[in-house]
Amino acid sequence: MTPDQKHEQRKYNPNITVKTDAPVAKSPLKWMGLVMLILAVLTTMSMWGREKISIKASPIIPELSAKATHGRELINAQCADCHGVDGTGHSTKGPPLLHPMYREEIFPDFHFKRVLREGRPQNNWRFGPMPAQPQLSDADMVDIIAFVREVHTATGVQ
């Protein structure tokens, strides 16, 4: 027996018959890939153009401490052009400072002060970059943060 004949014998078993019209099992990988691609496209399309941060906050301003009252005055004098009156937004230049994103667990005081001192480049949102605020003293920064924190506490932002 030649090597070719041995190969042919191992390849096919003459005792097993195979129907020629039997269905052939196909790999489901191409269908899974197609479904994943469609899901990714639909997810992207549904999220396209949506804001991750709302442009407007509508808190009720409580009775404030002296520090927070001074912080409110500073926000309205120095920050309102970008962050809105009382830091409530209404602008595409900057996010509302009274948004839950700025609660202390996510945006701690030391980070708030660093952004006020150094500024911040534009992120993956439609708001512009945050310029540094060198005219604010450390006491002014503490008062601005006190205003934001007191309004968060009064409105139940956790």
Phi, psi and omega in degrees: 000134182277162179300326179295321180292321177298319179297317179296322180292321179289330184290317183236137175261117183292345181277347181253127178258140179242127178284137182284339180264011180291143180294146180260129178288127179251154181289133178278000185299319182293326178288321177296319178297319180295318178297317179297319179296316179297317178297318179296317180295315180296320178296315179298317181295322181289333181265350185298127176083357179279143176280140175273340176232131179294153184277343186227136172244145182231064181279160171268124182281120181279181171290129190252156173287171180298317179298313182293325177296317177296321177298321177297317178298318179297315179300316181290331179275321189253333191245350188296331181301322181260322188257001177083164178298133183059019179070026184269000177099229182070023181214152175265001180279328182207152180285161176292131180288343181266013177287148179302341178300334183267014176294158190299327181293329182265321185234078185296163184303318182296326178287320176304312180296319180297319179294321178295321180286313190258343186082183182203136179290163179297136180265196179276050176219178185272356178283148182285182178290154177264113178286154176297152181240073185292342181286347180271131176278171177299322179295321177298317179298318178299320181291320177298316179295322179299320177298311182299315182293320180294320178292320176300315181296316181293328182266001176082018177289121182251000000 
